[in-house]
Amino acid sequence: MILIHTSAVPQYKAGPSFPAGPDGPAFQLTDPMLRKPALKSWLLLVVGLTIFLSAANWQYGRAQYKDQLAREFAAALAVRDAPTLDAALAAPLPGAYQTVHLRGQFDQAHLLLLDNQVQDGRVGVQVFAPLQTDTGRHVLVQLGWVAWPNREQPVAIPPIPANFDSVGILAPPPAPGVIADSVGQGPYPRVLMSVEPASVAETLGYSVLSQVFWPKADASSGFQRAWHPPGIGAERHRGYALQWFSFAIAAIILFLYLHRPSTRD
């Protein structure tokens, strides 16, 4: 039997014990696979994995939500016989979008301009006009985008007919940005940083539907209309989720690398 003195073996992790022999005391084999990490190393790993995996899970959830919005939007576009606004509100379909037929008169004295809207690299505004339907309801119509390159001059708004009759999509209002200002100041057309129907209704003095109306594209209107669910698409969210999962895997690999056994002995 060959016996090895304990002083000749690096003490990483306790292994099985062997009895003492005639040439020396008992010894324990060590496990060279991993050096024992300090408590703070474990804490850093746990905190890091919690952050990375939570962020990955949130991004993946957003991707699923955006997929659902895309399906609902496509279903709304596929509708052939659009109901009137009143009929759609009386029997709403599931989902965030619904095709309706809207008819009424614009309140052209209270046009609203949603600022900081960029299309094709150009800065402009989305123009909103309150509309009273033939049955007395009020809804904000998002007429579309117009450029506003020179802020020293008033924005050039295309002519808006007094009477309106169009098929389009009833959609959620634009999500508020960093600055939530649906009231604004100054004369009309009034520049706003966000459009929230409840706040707009208080300013106008009459109730407004909680959704907005997207009319169908019309090149002769002078407004650019490229309707789609807002925000970034599902594919980008999935890409972000993959990045966060990669960070979690990298953290585990780094943890194992930093606690690998020393080869100096």
C-alpha positions, 0 to 999 in steps of 0.5 A: 500500500502506498500512503501519501502525507496530507501535506502533499495534497491541496485541501480543496474539498473533503473526500473519503477518509483512509486510515493511518498507515505505518509511514504517516497519518491518515489522509483524505482525497480531495475533489479538484473539480471546484474550489469552495466559493465564498459566501459573497460569490454565491450571493453575487451569482444568485442576485445576477441570475435573478436579475437576468432571468427576470428581465428575460422572462419579462421580455419574452412575455412582452413578445407574446403580448405583441404577437397577440396584438398583431393577431388582433390587428390582422383580424380587425383588418380582415373584417368586411362588413364594418358595424357602426360605432354604436353597434360595435360598442353595444357588442364589442368583440374581444381584442384591442382593435375593432373595425367600425364605420364612423360618421359625424361632424368634426370639432375643428376648433379644438384640433390636437397635435401629438408632438415628437412623432418621427416618420422616415427620419422626419419630425412631425405631429399626429393630428387629432380632431374631436368628432361628434357622431350622428348619435351624439357620441364624441370620439377622437379621430387620429387623422394622421401624420404631417411634417413640422420641420420648422418650429418657427412656423405653424404646422401646415395642416391639410384641409379637414372636411366638416362632415366625416364618413369613413371605415377604420379601426377603433384602437387604444390611445397612444401610450403616454411618453416620458412627459405625460401632458394631455392638457397643454397650453396656448391656442388651438391647434394645441401641441400635446406631449401625450393624448389621453382621452380622459384628460382631453375630455376635461379640457374640451368640456364633454365626454370622449370615448376612451378609444381613438379612431384610425381612418382608412388610408387616403392619399388625397387627405394629405395625412400619412396613415400607416396604422400598426400596433404601437411600440417595437415588434415581438421579434425584437422583444424575443431578441432582448430575451435571448440576450438576457438568457445569454447573460445568465449563462455567461454568469454561470460560466464565469462563476465556474471559471473563477472557482476552478482548481489551481494548477500551481500544485 
